[in-house]
Amino acid sequence: MEAAAVLLRDLVNERTGIYVDDRNLDIFMERLSSLILQRGLETPLDYYYLLKYDAEAESEWPRLIDTISVRETFFWREFEQIRALVEHILPLHFSKPGAGIFRIWSAACASGEEPLTIAMAINEAELWKYPIEIVASDASSAALRIARTGVYRERSFRILAPHLQARYFTACDNGWKMDRDIHRRVSWHKANLTVGEEIAPLAASNVIFCRNVFIYFKPETIKKVVESFARYMKCPACLFVGAPESLLKLTTRFELKEIGAAFAYMRVRGED
């Protein structure tokens, strides 16, 4: 059992970038147990062989990703970084003559609360008069279904001010429905951060939010993903990561800078 769990853990890491340490291996296997039963398999090793060699593997991987994905997100989370975007970065960009479209990518957006927070904040700052594009992506089809529907339950509003919830959401049978005009500001895409060809068209952005994702990756995977970001990002551009995450020992492609009350990794040069 333990050997099969390690094989599955390493295969998932290779395919998705998500790494499960030994302390969480039992939880990981508990999540996979339902998939193993649904497939009518007898052991975790059988499931490993299915994922590794079976013709049905490609249809099984999306189900596995949906099962293990962490979707802990909510509106207005770590808002100082978004405040830096709307109060400093966007005004500076559009103060320049001939400023073009400004693209924001919310990478690993889960069920969509982050990019929709960005869209609301831009609206609050009255900046939608400018050409701004928000793209959002996740590897989980289940998470993206929620994001595309735009209906959220109370847990997503745990720190959102009541007046903002009332302004941008309408009560419905299943929760709260996002304002249509704000929801349409975001385009949704399925992408695995470890697959270069999937992230290339998204990473050609002025700002990337990739927050609380790298805590699930090994250092070598983080470095690979960050190098891909740097390769495709516009210059100058910036990358926001989560509060517990640091890239200082992993890359020389970015410079850590303070913007307002937030920190960002700035991509200030072209190819190094």
Secondary structure, 3 states (H helix, E strand, C coil): CHHHHHHHHHHHHHHHCCCCCHHHHHHHHHHHHHHHHHCCCCCHHHHHHHHHHCCCHHHHHHHHHHHHCCCCCCCCCCHHHHHHHHHHHHHHHHCCCCCCCEEEEECCCCCCHHHHHHHHHHHHCCCCCCCEEEEEEECCHHHHHHHHHCEECHHHHCCCCHHHHHHHEEEECCEEEECHHHHCCEEEEECCCCCHHHHHHHHCCCEEECCCCHHHCCHHHHHHHHHHHHHHCCCCEEEECCCCCCCCCCCCCCEEEEECCEEEEEECCCCC
